[in-house]
Amino acid sequence: MYKEVLTFAIKKIVLKPSEVTVTELPGDKKVLEIHVDAEDRGRLIGRDGRTIHALRTLLRAVTPVGEDIVLTVAQ
């Protein structure tokens, strides 16, 4: 559920919503990697990282208690 909420929010921020994908990386921790168009990367991160910080806060709000998820932006 949290991937869908995150994807929905990101698609509302970027200029090319069709290029947005959120993938879960394999490993011990849950890591979500956001893929956006190169032109939208700055918009996603925001000034001083405010937008990505807000997305991490949103992710924490929809994640079950006790579950940690790391959010990264793909290069």
PDB file of N, H, CA, C and O in Angstrom:
ATOM      1  N   MET A   1       0.813  -1.190   0.000  1.00  0.00           N
ATOM      2  CA  MET A   1       0.000   0.000   0.000  1.00  0.00           C
ATOM      3  C   MET A   1       0.862   1.262   0.000  1.00  0.00           C
ATOM      4  O   MET A   1       0.535   2.244  -0.667  1.00  0.00           O
ATOM      5  N   TYR A   2       1.966   1.228   0.754  1.00  0.00           N
ATOM      6  H   TYR A   2       2.231   0.430   1.295  1.00  0.00           H
ATOM      7  CA  TYR A   2       2.797   2.427   0.859  1.00  0.00           C
ATOM      8  C   TYR A   2       3.452   2.783  -0.475  1.00  0.00           C
ATOM      9  O   TYR A   2       3.686   3.961  -0.748  1.00  0.00           O
ATOM     10  N   LYS A   3       3.753   1.779  -1.314  1.00  0.00           N
ATOM     11  H   LYS A   3       3.563   0.823  -1.092  1.00  0.00           H
ATOM     12  CA  LYS A   3       4.340   2.074  -2.622  1.00  0.00           C
ATOM     13  C   LYS A   3       3.345   2.821  -3.498  1.00  0.00           C
ATOM     14  O   LYS A   3       3.729   3.729  -4.236  1.00  0.00           O
ATOM     15  N   GLU A   4       2.081   2.451  -3.424  1.00  0.00           N
ATOM     16  H   GLU A   4       1.770   1.714  -2.825  1.00  0.00           H
ATOM     17  CA  GLU A   4       1.055   3.113  -4.226  1.00  0.00           C
ATOM     18  C   GLU A   4       0.847   4.559  -3.793  1.00  0.00           C
ATOM     19  O   GLU A   4       0.687   5.447  -4.630  1.00  0.00           O
ATOM     20  N   VAL A   5       0.850   4.789  -2.491  1.00  0.00           N
ATOM     21  H   VAL A   5       0.980   4.067  -1.811  1.00  0.00           H
ATOM     22  CA  VAL A   5       0.682   6.151  -1.972  1.00  0.00           C
ATOM     23  C   VAL A   5       1.859   7.017  -2.393  1.00  0.00           C
ATOM     24  O   VAL A   5       1.682   8.157  -2.822  1.00  0.00           O
ATOM     25  N   LEU A   6       3.055   6.470  -2.267  1.00  0.00           N
ATOM     26  H   LEU A   6       3.199   5.544  -1.918  1.00  0.00           H
ATOM     27  CA  LEU A   6       4.263   7.203  -2.642  1.00  0.00           C
ATOM     28  C   LEU A   6       4.277   7.503  -4.137  1.00  0.00           C
ATOM     29  O   LEU A   6       4.597   8.620  -4.543  1.00  0.00           O
ATOM     30  N   THR A   7       3.935   6.521  -4.949  1.00  0.00           N
ATOM     31  H   THR A   7       3.675   5.614  -4.619  1.00  0.00           H
ATOM     32  CA  THR A   7       3.890   6.716  -6.402  1.00  0.00           C
ATOM     33  C   THR A   7       2.874   7.782  -6.778  1.00  0.00           C
ATOM     34  O   THR A   7       3.150   8.630  -7.627  1.00  0.00           O
ATOM     35  N   PHE A   8       1.711   7.749  -6.159  1.00  0.00           N
ATOM     36  H   PHE A   8       1.487   7.060  -5.469  1.00  0.00           H
ATOM     37  CA  PHE A   8       0.670   8.740  -6.429  1.00  0.00           C
ATOM     38  C   PHE A   8       1.168  10.151  -6.122  1.00  0.00           C
ATOM     39  O   PHE A   8       0.990  11.065  -6.927  1.00  0.00           O
ATOM     40  N   ALA A   9       1.792  10.325  -4.957  1.00  0.00           N
ATOM     41  H   ALA A   9       1.936   9.583  -4.303  1.00  0.00           H
ATOM     42  CA  ALA A   9       2.282  11.648  -4.553  1.00  0.00           C
ATOM     43  C   ALA A   9       3.377  12.145  -5.493  1.00  0.00           C
ATOM     44  O   ALA A   9       3.391  13.318  -5.866  1.00  0.00           O
ATOM     45  N   ILE A  10       4.290  11.264  -5.874  1.00  0.00           N
ATOM     46  H   ILE A  10       4.279  10.311  -5.571  1.00  0.00           H
ATOM     47  CA  ILE A  10       5.388  11.659  -6.758  1.00  0.00           C
ATOM     48  C   ILE A  10       4.865  12.057  -8.133  1.00  0.00           C
ATOM     49  O   ILE A  10       5.357  13.016  -8.727  1.00  0.00           O
ATOM     50  N   LYS A  11       3.880  11.335  -8.639  1.00  0.00           N
ATOM     51  H   LYS A  11       3.480  10.556  -8.156  1.00  0.00           H
ATOM     52  CA  LYS A  11       3.317  11.651  -9.958  1.00  0.00           C
ATOM     53  C   LYS A  11       2.670  13.028  -9.981  1.00  0.00           C
ATOM     54  O   LYS A  11       2.591  13.654 -11.038  1.00  0.00           O
ATOM     55  N   LYS A  12       2.204  13.508  -8.828  1.00  0.00           N
ATOM     56  H   LYS A  12       2.268  12.999  -7.970  1.00  0.00           H
ATOM     57  CA  LYS A  12       1.608  14.846  -8.754  1.00  0.00           C
ATOM     58  C   LYS A  12       2.672  15.944  -8.714  1.00  0.00           C
ATOM     59  O   LYS A  12       2.369  17.108  -8.976  1.00  0.00           O
ATOM     60  N   ILE A  13       3.915  15.584  -8.390  1.00  0.00           N
ATOM     61  H   ILE A  13       4.161  14.638  -8.177  1.00  0.00           H
ATOM     62  CA  ILE A  13       4.991  16.565  -8.257  1.00  0.00           C
ATOM     63  C   ILE A  13       5.743  16.760  -9.568  1.00  0.00           C
ATOM     64  O   ILE A  13       6.059  17.892  -9.933  1.00  0.00           O
ATOM     65  N   VAL A  14       6.032  15.687 -10.271  1.00  0.00           N
ATOM     66  H   VAL A  14       5.775  14.767  -9.974  1.00  0.00           H
ATOM     67  CA  VAL A  14       6.914  15.738 -11.437  1.00  0.00           C
ATOM     68  C   VAL A  14       6.185  16.195 -12.702  1.00  0.00           C
ATOM     69  O   VAL A  14       4.955  16.202 -12.760  1.00  0.00           O
ATOM     70  N   LEU A  15       6.967  16.575 -13.706  1.00  0.00           N
ATOM     71  H   LEU A  15       7.966  16.570 -13.659  1.00  0.00           H
ATOM     72  CA  LEU A  15       6.395  17.017 -14.978  1.00  0.00           C
ATOM     73  C   LEU A  15       6.098  15.852 -15.922  1.00  0.00           C
ATOM     74  O   LEU A  15       5.243  15.965 -16.801  1.00  0.00           O
ATOM     75  N   LYS A  16       6.802  14.733 -15.742  1.00  0.00           N
ATOM     76  H   LYS A  16       7.496  14.640 -15.029  1.00  0.00           H
ATOM     77  CA  LYS A  16       6.592  13.557 -16.579  1.00  0.00           C
ATOM     78  C   LYS A  16       6.170  12.374 -15.706  1.00  0.00           C
ATOM     79  O   LYS A  16       6.988  11.510 -15.389  1.00  0.00           O
ATOM     80  N   PRO A  17       4.888  12.335 -15.318  1.00  0.00           N
ATOM     81  CA  PRO A  17       4.440  11.279 -14.405  1.00  0.00           C
ATOM     82  C   PRO A  17       4.505   9.872 -15.004  1.00  0.00           C
ATOM     83  O   PRO A  17       4.546   8.889 -14.265  1.00  0.00           O
ATOM     84  N   SER A  18       4.515   9.772 -16.304  1.00  0.00           N
ATOM     85  H   SER A  18       4.482  10.570 -16.904  1.00  0.00           H
ATOM     86  CA  SER A  18       4.585   8.443 -16.921  1.00  0.00           C
ATOM     87  C   SER A  18       5.949   7.794 -16.722  1.00  0.00           C
ATOM     88  O   SER A  18       6.084   6.583 -16.902  1.00  0.00           O
ATOM     89  N   GLU A  19       6.955   8.570 -16.357  1.00  0.00           N
ATOM     90  H   GLU A  19       6.845   9.553 -16.211  1.00  0.00           H
ATOM     91  CA  GLU A  19       8.316   8.059 -16.151  1.00  0.00           C
ATOM     92  C   GLU A  19       8.580   7.632 -14.715  1.00  0.00           C
ATOM     93  O   GLU A  19       9.682   7.178 -14.405  1.00  0.00           O
ATOM     94  N   VAL A  20       7.599   7.766 -13.836  1.00  0.00           N
ATOM     95  H   VAL A  20       6.704   8.135 -14.088  1.00  0.00           H
ATOM     96  CA  VAL A  20       7.789   7.467 -12.411  1.00  0.00           C
ATOM     97  C   VAL A  20       7.630   5.971 -12.147  1.00  0.00           C
ATOM     98  O   VAL A  20       6.629   5.364 -12.529  1.00  0.00           O
ATOM     99  N   THR A  21       8.630   5.389 -11.489  1.00  0.00           N
ATOM    100  H   THR A  21       9.443   5.882 -11.179  1.00  0.00           H
ATOM    101  CA  THR A  21       8.518   4.020 -10.984  1.00  0.00           C
ATOM    102  C   THR A  21       9.141   3.972  -9.596  1.00  0.00           C
ATOM    103  O   THR A  21      10.129   4.649  -9.311  1.00  0.00           O
ATOM    104  N   VAL A  22       8.548   3.172  -8.760  1.00  0.00           N
ATOM    105  H   VAL A  22       7.745   2.622  -8.991  1.00  0.00           H
ATOM    106  CA  VAL A  22       9.071   2.944  -7.414  1.00  0.00           C
ATOM    107  C   VAL A  22       9.309   1.446  -7.297  1.00  0.00           C
ATOM    108  O   VAL A  22       8.376   0.651  -7.417  1.00  0.00           O
ATOM    109  N   THR A  23      10.565   1.062  -7.061  1.00  0.00           N
ATOM    110  H   THR A  23      11.322   1.708  -6.963  1.00  0.00           H
ATOM    111  CA  THR A  23      10.903  -0.353  -6.967  1.00  0.00           C
ATOM    112  C   THR A  23      11.459  -0.664  -5.586  1.00  0.00           C
ATOM    113  O   THR A  23      12.116   0.165  -4.957  1.00  0.00           O
ATOM    114  N   GLU A  24      11.179  -1.881  -5.131  1.00  0.00           N
ATOM    115  H   GLU A  24      10.645  -2.555  -5.642  1.00  0.00           H
ATOM    116  CA  GLU A  24      11.705  -2.337  -3.847  1.00  0.00           C
ATOM    117  C   GLU A  24      12.956  -3.157  -4.112  1.00  0.00           C
ATOM    118  O   GLU A  24      12.921  -4.141  -4.850  1.00  0.00           O
ATOM    119  N   LEU A  25      14.058  -2.743  -3.504  1.00  0.00           N
ATOM    120  H   LEU A  25      14.086  -1.943  -2.904  1.00  0.00           H
ATOM    121  CA  LEU A  25      15.329  -3.432  -3.706  1.00  0.00           C
ATOM    122  C   LEU A  25      15.441  -4.616  -2.750  1.00  0.00           C
ATOM    123  O   LEU A  25      15.005  -4.526  -1.602  1.00  0.00           O
ATOM    124  N   PRO A  26      16.019  -5.720  -3.209  1.00  0.00           N
ATOM    125  CA  PRO A  26      16.180  -6.880  -2.328  1.00  0.00           C
ATOM    126  C   PRO A  26      17.258  -6.626  -1.277  1.00  0.00           C
ATOM    127  O   PRO A  26      18.205  -5.874  -1.506  1.00  0.00           O
ATOM    128  N   GLY A  27      17.099  -7.260  -0.139  1.00  0.00           N
ATOM    129  H   GLY A  27      16.330  -7.871   0.048  1.00  0.00           H
ATOM    130  CA  GLY A  27      18.088  -7.118   0.923  1.00  0.00           C
ATOM    131  C   GLY A  27      17.470  -7.270   2.288  1.00  0.00           C
ATOM    132  O   GLY A  27      16.285  -7.581   2.416  1.00  0.00           O
ATOM    133  N   ASP A  28      18.280  -7.048   3.316  1.00  0.00           N
ATOM    134  H   ASP A  28      19.241  -6.795   3.212  1.00  0.00           H
ATOM    135  CA  ASP A  28      17.818  -7.180   4.697  1.00  0.00           C
ATOM    136  C   ASP A  28      16.811  -6.089   5.063  1.00  0.00           C
ATOM    137  O   ASP A  28      15.804  -6.358   5.718  1.00  0.00           O
ATOM    138  N   LYS A  29      17.092  -4.857   4.633  1.00  0.00           N
ATOM    139  H   LYS A  29      17.909  -4.639   4.100  1.00  0.00           H
ATOM    140  CA  LYS A  29      16.201  -3.732   4.905  1.00  0.00           C
ATOM    141  C   LYS A  29      15.267  -3.528   3.721  1.00  0.00           C
ATOM    142  O   LYS A  29      15.572  -3.927   2.597  1.00  0.00           O
ATOM    143  N   LYS A  30      14.131  -2.905   3.984  1.00  0.00           N
ATOM    144  H   LYS A  30      13.883  -2.580   4.897  1.00  0.00           H
ATOM    145  CA  LYS A  30      13.245  -2.514   2.894  1.00  0.00           C
ATOM    146  C   LYS A  30      13.757  -1.190   2.342  1.00  0.00           C
ATOM    147  O   LYS A  30      13.802  -0.185   3.052  1.00  0.00           O
ATOM    148  N   VAL A  31      14.135  -1.200   1.090  1.00  0.00           N
ATOM    149  H   VAL A  31      14.098  -2.016   0.513  1.00  0.00           H
ATOM    150  CA  VAL A  31      14.634   0.005   0.432  1.00  0.00           C
ATOM    151  C   VAL A  31      13.774   0.254  -0.794  1.00  0.00           C
ATOM    152  O   VAL A  31      13.649  -0.614  -1.658  1.00  0.00           O
ATOM    153  N   LEU A  32      13.185   1.433  -0.870  1.00  0.00           N
ATOM    154  H   LEU A  32      13.286   2.138  -0.168  1.00  0.00           H
ATOM    155  CA  LEU A  32      12.407   1.828  -2.039  1.00  0.00           C
ATOM    156  C   LEU A  32      13.241   2.805  -2.852  1.00  0.00           C
ATOM    157  O   LEU A  32      13.750   3.796  -2.328  1.00  0.00           O
ATOM    158  N   GLU A  33      13.371   2.514  -4.130  1.00  0.00           N
ATOM    159  H   GLU A  33      12.957   1.709  -4.556  1.00  0.00           H
ATOM    160  CA  GLU A  33      14.146   3.368  -5.017  1.00  0.00           C
ATOM    161  C   GLU A  33      13.202   4.038  -6.001  1.00  0.00           C
ATOM    162  O   GLU A  33      12.407   3.375  -6.667  1.00  0.00           O
ATOM    163  N   ILE A  34      13.296   5.351  -6.085  1.00  0.00           N
ATOM    164  H   ILE A  34      13.942   5.890  -5.544  1.00  0.00           H
ATOM    165  CA  ILE A  34      12.439   6.136  -6.966  1.00  0.00           C
ATOM    166  C   ILE A  34      13.188   6.417  -8.257  1.00  0.00           C
ATOM    167  O   ILE A  34      14.321   6.899  -8.239  1.00  0.00           O
ATOM    168  N   HIS A  35      12.552   6.115  -9.369  1.00  0.00           N
ATOM    169  H   HIS A  35      11.632   5.723  -9.384  1.00  0.00           H
ATOM    170  CA  HIS A  35      13.104   6.412 -10.690  1.00  0.00           C
ATOM    171  C   HIS A  35      12.212   7.462 -11.340  1.00  0.00           C
ATOM    172  O   HIS A  35      11.011   7.252 -11.511  1.00  0.00           O
ATOM    173  N   VAL A  36      12.810   8.588 -11.699  1.00  0.00           N
ATOM    174  H   VAL A  36      13.786   8.759 -11.561  1.00  0.00           H
ATOM    175  CA  VAL A  36      12.099   9.646 -12.419  1.00  0.00           C
ATOM    176  C   VAL A  36      12.969  10.104 -13.578  1.00  0.00           C
ATOM    177  O   VAL A  36      14.150   9.767 -13.654  1.00  0.00           O
ATOM    178  N   ASP A  37      12.378  10.867 -14.472  1.00  0.00           N
ATOM    179  H   ASP A  37      11.418  11.140 -14.410  1.00  0.00           H
ATOM    180  CA  ASP A  37      13.129  11.447 -15.582  1.00  0.00           C
ATOM    181  C   ASP A  37      14.212  12.371 -15.016  1.00  0.00           C
ATOM    182  O   ASP A  37      14.028  12.980 -13.962  1.00  0.00           O
ATOM    183  N   ALA A  38      15.327  12.469 -15.713  1.00  0.00           N
ATOM    184  H   ALA A  38      15.477  11.974 -16.569  1.00  0.00           H
ATOM    185  CA  ALA A  38      16.459  13.281 -15.242  1.00  0.00           C
ATOM    186  C   ALA A  38      16.059  14.733 -14.988  1.00  0.00           C
ATOM    187  O   ALA A  38      16.569  15.364 -14.063  1.00  0.00           O
ATOM    188  N   GLU A  39      15.162  15.257 -15.795  1.00  0.00           N
ATOM    189  H   GLU A  39      14.748  14.744 -16.547  1.00  0.00           H
ATOM    190  CA  GLU A  39      14.731  16.642 -15.625  1.00  0.00           C
ATOM    191  C   GLU A  39      13.890  16.838 -14.367  1.00  0.00           C
ATOM    192  O   GLU A  39      13.827  17.945 -13.832  1.00  0.00           O
ATOM    193  N   ASP A  40      13.249  15.780 -13.893  1.00  0.00           N
ATOM    194  H   ASP A  40      13.301  14.881 -14.327  1.00  0.00           H
ATOM    195  CA  ASP A  40      12.383  15.869 -12.726  1.00  0.00           C
ATOM    196  C   ASP A  40      13.111  15.585 -11.410  1.00  0.00           C
ATOM    197  O   ASP A  40      12.535  15.766 -10.338  1.00  0.00           O
ATOM    198  N   ARG A  41      14.351  15.150 -11.478  1.00  0.00           N
ATOM    199  H   ARG A  41      14.820  15.004 -12.350  1.00  0.00           H
ATOM    200  CA  ARG A  41      15.072  14.772 -10.261  1.00  0.00           C
ATOM    201  C   ARG A  41      15.198  15.948  -9.294  1.00  0.00           C
ATOM    202  O   ARG A  41      14.987  15.781  -8.093  1.00  0.00           O
ATOM    203  N   GLY A  42      15.534  17.119  -9.795  1.00  0.00           N
ATOM    204  H   GLY A  42      15.706  17.254 -10.771  1.00  0.00           H
ATOM    205  CA  GLY A  42      15.645  18.301  -8.941  1.00  0.00           C
ATOM    206  C   GLY A  42      14.315  18.700  -8.344  1.00  0.00           C
ATOM    207  O   GLY A  42      14.253  19.118  -7.188  1.00  0.00           O
ATOM    208  N   ARG A  43      13.269  18.578  -9.103  1.00  0.00           N
ATOM    209  H   ARG A  43      13.320  18.238 -10.042  1.00  0.00           H
ATOM    210  CA  ARG A  43      11.924  18.887  -8.620  1.00  0.00           C
ATOM    211  C   ARG A  43      11.522  17.913  -7.512  1.00  0.00           C
ATOM    212  O   ARG A  43      10.874  18.302  -6.540  1.00  0.00           O
ATOM    213  N   LEU A  44      11.909  16.647  -7.666  1.00  0.00           N
ATOM    214  H   LEU A  44      12.435  16.331  -8.456  1.00  0.00           H
ATOM    215  CA  LEU A  44      11.586  15.627  -6.672  1.00  0.00           C
ATOM    216  C   LEU A  44      12.334  15.876  -5.364  1.00  0.00           C
ATOM    217  O   LEU A  44      11.763  15.722  -4.284  1.00  0.00           O
ATOM    218  N   ILE A  45      13.590  16.255  -5.453  1.00  0.00           N
ATOM    219  H   ILE A  45      14.054  16.380  -6.330  1.00  0.00           H
ATOM    220  CA  ILE A  45      14.385  16.501  -4.249  1.00  0.00           C
ATOM    221  C   ILE A  45      13.969  17.815  -3.599  1.00  0.00           C
ATOM    222  O   ILE A  45      13.837  17.886  -2.377  1.00  0.00           O
ATOM    223  N   GLY A  46      13.764  18.843  -4.395  1.00  0.00           N
ATOM    224  H   GLY A  46      13.871  18.785  -5.388  1.00  0.00           H
ATOM    225  CA  GLY A  46      13.308  20.130  -3.871  1.00  0.00           C
ATOM    226  C   GLY A  46      14.438  20.967  -3.300  1.00  0.00           C
ATOM    227  O   GLY A  46      15.557  20.489  -3.111  1.00  0.00           O
ATOM    228  N   ARG A  47      14.128  22.203  -3.033  1.00  0.00           N
ATOM    229  H   ARG A  47      13.219  22.591  -3.185  1.00  0.00           H
ATOM    230  CA  ARG A  47      15.114  23.121  -2.475  1.00  0.00           C
ATOM    231  C   ARG A  47      15.485  22.668  -1.071  1.00  0.00           C
ATOM    232  O   ARG A  47      14.621  22.474  -0.215  1.00  0.00           O
ATOM    233  N   ASP A  48      16.773  22.504  -0.852  1.00  0.00           N
ATOM    234  H   ASP A  48      17.475  22.661  -1.547  1.00  0.00           H
ATOM    235  CA  ASP A  48      17.316  22.029   0.428  1.00  0.00           C
ATOM    236  C   ASP A  48      16.746  20.674   0.842  1.00  0.00           C
ATOM    237  O   ASP A  48      16.763  20.335   2.025  1.00  0.00           O
ATOM    238  N   GLY A  49      16.238  19.889  -0.126  1.00  0.00           N
ATOM    239  H   GLY A  49      16.224  20.164  -1.088  1.00  0.00           H
ATOM    240  CA  GLY A  49      15.727  18.559   0.173  1.00  0.00           C
ATOM    241  C   GLY A  49      14.364  18.543   0.840  1.00  0.00           C
ATOM    242  O   GLY A  49      13.967  17.533   1.421  1.00  0.00           O
ATOM    243  N   ARG A  50      13.656  19.637   0.763  1.00  0.00           N
ATOM    244  H   ARG A  50      13.979  20.458   0.291  1.00  0.00           H
ATOM    245  CA  ARG A  50      12.367  19.735   1.454  1.00  0.00           C
ATOM    246  C   ARG A  50      11.331  18.774   0.898  1.00  0.00           C
ATOM    247  O   ARG A  50      10.585  18.162   1.662  1.00  0.00           O
ATOM    248  N   THR A  51      11.273  18.632  -0.406  1.00  0.00           N
ATOM    249  H   THR A  51      11.879  19.129  -1.027  1.00  0.00           H
ATOM    250  CA  THR A  51      10.253  17.770  -1.006  1.00  0.00           C
ATOM    251  C   THR A  51      10.505  16.309  -0.682  1.00  0.00           C
ATOM    252  O   THR A  51       9.579  15.599  -0.291  1.00  0.00           O
ATOM    253  N   ILE A  52      11.736  15.845  -0.835  1.00  0.00           N
ATOM    254  H   ILE A  52      12.489  16.422  -1.153  1.00  0.00           H
ATOM    255  CA  ILE A  52      12.037  14.445  -0.534  1.00  0.00           C
ATOM    256  C   ILE A  52      11.861  14.171   0.958  1.00  0.00           C
ATOM    257  O   ILE A  52      11.459  13.073   1.343  1.00  0.00           O
ATOM    258  N   HIS A  53      12.158  15.157   1.795  1.00  0.00           N
ATOM    259  H   HIS A  53      12.485  16.049   1.483  1.00  0.00           H
ATOM    260  CA  HIS A  53      11.934  15.000   3.235  1.00  0.00           C
ATOM    261  C   HIS A  53      10.438  14.849   3.527  1.00  0.00           C
ATOM    262  O   HIS A  53      10.047  14.032   4.361  1.00  0.00           O
ATOM    263  N   ALA A  54       9.614  15.626   2.852  1.00  0.00           N
ATOM    264  H   ALA A  54       9.932  16.290   2.174  1.00  0.00           H
ATOM    265  CA  ALA A  54       8.159  15.523   3.028  1.00  0.00           C
ATOM    266  C   ALA A  54       7.656  14.160   2.556  1.00  0.00           C
ATOM    267  O   ALA A  54       6.760  13.583   3.172  1.00  0.00           O
ATOM    268  N   LEU A  55       8.224  13.646   1.473  1.00  0.00           N
ATOM    269  H   LEU A  55       8.952  14.115   0.972  1.00  0.00           H
ATOM    270  CA  LEU A  55       7.831  12.320   0.997  1.00  0.00           C
ATOM    271  C   LEU A  55       8.237  11.235   1.991  1.00  0.00           C
ATOM    272  O   LEU A  55       7.502  10.268   2.186  1.00  0.00           O
ATOM    273  N   ARG A  56       9.388  11.387   2.612  1.00  0.00           N
ATOM    274  H   ARG A  56       9.986  12.172   2.454  1.00  0.00           H
ATOM    275  CA  ARG A  56       9.811  10.416   3.643  1.00  0.00           C
ATOM    276  C   ARG A  56       8.878  10.472   4.848  1.00  0.00           C
ATOM    277  O   ARG A  56       8.571   9.439   5.443  1.00  0.00           O
ATOM    278  N   THR A  57       8.429  11.662   5.207  1.00  0.00           N
ATOM    279  H   THR A  57       8.678  12.501   4.724  1.00  0.00           H
ATOM    280  CA  THR A  57       7.480  11.818   6.304  1.00  0.00           C
ATOM    281  C   THR A  57       6.154  11.150   5.950  1.00  0.00           C
ATOM    282  O   THR A  57       5.562  10.466   6.784  1.00  0.00           O
ATOM    283  N   LEU A  58       5.688  11.343   4.728  1.00  0.00           N
ATOM    284  H   LEU A  58       6.169  11.899   4.049  1.00  0.00           H
ATOM    285  CA  LEU A  58       4.463  10.691   4.255  1.00  0.00           C
ATOM    286  C   LEU A  58       4.617   9.178   4.293  1.00  0.00           C
ATOM    287  O   LEU A  58       3.700   8.466   4.702  1.00  0.00           O
ATOM    288  N   LEU A  59       5.762   8.692   3.872  1.00  0.00           N
ATOM    289  H   LEU A  59       6.507   9.270   3.540  1.00  0.00           H
ATOM    290  CA  LEU A  59       6.028   7.254   3.872  1.00  0.00           C
ATOM    291  C   LEU A  59       5.985   6.700   5.297  1.00  0.00           C
ATOM    292  O   LEU A  59       5.443   5.619   5.526  1.00  0.00           O
ATOM    293  N   ARG A  60       6.549   7.431   6.248  1.00  0.00           N
ATOM    294  H   ARG A  60       6.990   8.309   6.062  1.00  0.00           H
ATOM    295  CA  ARG A  60       6.509   6.991   7.643  1.00  0.00           C
ATOM    296  C   ARG A  60       5.083   6.937   8.173  1.00  0.00           C
ATOM    297  O   ARG A  60       4.755   6.088   9.003  1.00  0.00           O
ATOM    298  N   ALA A  61       4.229   7.848   7.690  1.00  0.00           N
ATOM    299  H   ALA A  61       4.494   8.537   7.016  1.00  0.00           H
ATOM    300  CA  ALA A  61       2.846   7.905   8.169  1.00  0.00           C
ATOM    301  C   ALA A  61       2.019   6.711   7.684  1.00  0.00           C
ATOM    302  O   ALA A  61       1.098   6.282   8.379  1.00  0.00           O
ATOM    303  N   VAL A  62       2.329   6.175   6.515  1.00  0.00           N
ATOM    304  H   VAL A  62       3.077   6.524   5.950  1.00  0.00           H
ATOM    305  CA  VAL A  62       1.536   5.072   5.960  1.00  0.00           C
ATOM    306  C   VAL A  62       2.184   3.710   6.174  1.00  0.00           C
ATOM    307  O   VAL A  62       1.599   2.689   5.812  1.00  0.00           O
ATOM    308  N   THR A  63       3.379   3.675   6.753  1.00  0.00           N
ATOM    309  H   THR A  63       3.854   4.504   7.047  1.00  0.00           H
ATOM    310  CA  THR A  63       4.079   2.417   6.995  1.00  0.00           C
ATOM    311  C   THR A  63       3.629   1.832   8.329  1.00  0.00           C
ATOM    312  O   THR A  63       3.459   2.574   9.296  1.00  0.00           O
ATOM    313  N   PRO A  64       3.435   0.523   8.398  1.00  0.00           N
ATOM    314  CA  PRO A  64       3.060  -0.097   9.678  1.00  0.00           C
ATOM    315  C   PRO A  64       4.091   0.194  10.769  1.00  0.00           C
ATOM    316  O   PRO A  64       5.282   0.348  10.496  1.00  0.00           O
ATOM    317  N   VAL A  65       3.611   0.264  11.993  1.00  0.00           N
ATOM    318  H   VAL A  65       2.644   0.139  12.214  1.00  0.00           H
ATOM    319  CA  VAL A  65       4.467   0.562  13.146  1.00  0.00           C
ATOM    320  C   VAL A  65       5.544  -0.511  13.280  1.00  0.00           C
ATOM    321  O   VAL A  65       5.265  -1.706  13.181  1.00  0.00           O
ATOM    322  N   GLY A  66       6.766  -0.070  13.504  1.00  0.00           N
ATOM    323  H   GLY A  66       6.992   0.901  13.584  1.00  0.00           H
ATOM    324  CA  GLY A  66       7.882  -0.985  13.687  1.00  0.00           C
ATOM    325  C   GLY A  66       8.575  -1.394  12.393  1.00  0.00           C
ATOM    326  O   GLY A  66       9.572  -2.116  12.429  1.00  0.00           O
ATOM    327  N   GLU A  67       8.072  -0.952  11.275  1.00  0.00           N
ATOM    328  H   GLU A  67       7.262  -0.365  11.246  1.00  0.00           H
ATOM    329  CA  GLU A  67       8.679  -1.293   9.989  1.00  0.00           C
ATOM    330  C   GLU A  67       9.449  -0.076   9.463  1.00  0.00           C
ATOM    331  O   GLU A  67       8.881   1.005   9.306  1.00  0.00           O
ATOM    332  N   ASP A  68      10.723  -0.258   9.197  1.00  0.00           N
ATOM    333  H   ASP A  68      11.185  -1.136   9.325  1.00  0.00           H
ATOM    334  CA  ASP A  68      11.562   0.828   8.682  1.00  0.00           C
ATOM    335  C   ASP A  68      11.751   0.667   7.178  1.00  0.00           C
ATOM    336  O   ASP A  68      12.022  -0.428   6.686  1.00  0.00           O
ATOM    337  N   ILE A  69      11.605   1.761   6.465  1.00  0.00           N
ATOM    338  H   ILE A  69      11.384   2.651   6.864  1.00  0.00           H
ATOM    339  CA  ILE A  69      11.787   1.762   5.022  1.00  0.00           C
ATOM    340  C   ILE A  69      12.724   2.906   4.667  1.00  0.00           C
ATOM    341  O   ILE A  69      12.560   4.032   5.135  1.00  0.00           O
ATOM    342  N   VAL A  70      13.708   2.597   3.832  1.00  0.00           N
ATOM    343  H   VAL A  70      13.841   1.682   3.452  1.00  0.00           H
ATOM    344  CA  VAL A  70      14.659   3.594   3.356  1.00  0.00           C
ATOM    345  C   VAL A  70      14.201   4.040   1.965  1.00  0.00           C
ATOM    346  O   VAL A  70      13.850   3.212   1.124  1.00  0.00           O
ATOM    347  N   LEU A  71      14.207   5.339   1.735  1.00  0.00           N
ATOM    348  H   LEU A  71      14.492   6.011   2.418  1.00  0.00           H
ATOM    349  CA  LEU A  71      13.778   5.908   0.460  1.00  0.00           C
ATOM    350  C   LEU A  71      14.977   6.517  -0.240  1.00  0.00           C
ATOM    351  O   LEU A  71      15.662   7.363   0.335  1.00  0.00           O
ATOM    352  N   THR A  72      15.247   6.102  -1.479  1.00  0.00           N
ATOM    353  H   THR A  72      14.690   5.415  -1.947  1.00  0.00           H
ATOM    354  CA  THR A  72      16.359   6.638  -2.248  1.00  0.00           C
ATOM    355  C   THR A  72      15.877   7.096  -3.624  1.00  0.00           C
ATOM    356  O   THR A  72      14.852   6.634  -4.125  1.00  0.00           O
ATOM    357  N   VAL A  73      16.636   8.010  -4.220  1.00  0.00           N
ATOM    358  H   VAL A  73      17.468   8.385  -3.812  1.00  0.00           H
ATOM    359  CA  VAL A  73      16.344   8.493  -5.567  1.00  0.00           C
ATOM    360  C   VAL A  73      17.433   7.950  -6.476  1.00  0.00           C
ATOM    361  O   VAL A  73      18.618   8.159  -6.221  1.00  0.00           O
ATOM    362  N   ALA A  74      17.040   7.254  -7.535  1.00  0.00           N
ATOM    363  H   ALA A  74      16.076   7.084  -7.742  1.00  0.00           H
ATOM    364  CA  ALA A  74      17.995   6.662  -8.477  1.00  0.00           C
ATOM    365  C   ALA A  74      18.678   7.747  -9.291  1.00  0.00           C
ATOM    366  O   ALA A  74      18.078   8.777  -9.598  1.00  0.00           O
ATOM    367  N   GLN A  75      19.926   7.511  -9.635  1.00  0.00           N
ATOM    368  H   GLN A  75      20.413   6.674  -9.385  1.00  0.00           H
ATOM    369  CA  GLN A  75      20.691   8.453 -10.454  1.00  0.00           C
ATOM    370  C   GLN A  75      20.325   8.351 -11.906  1.00  0.00           C
ATOM    371  O   GLN A  75      20.877   9.076 -12.734  1.00  0.00           O
TER     372      GLN A  75
END
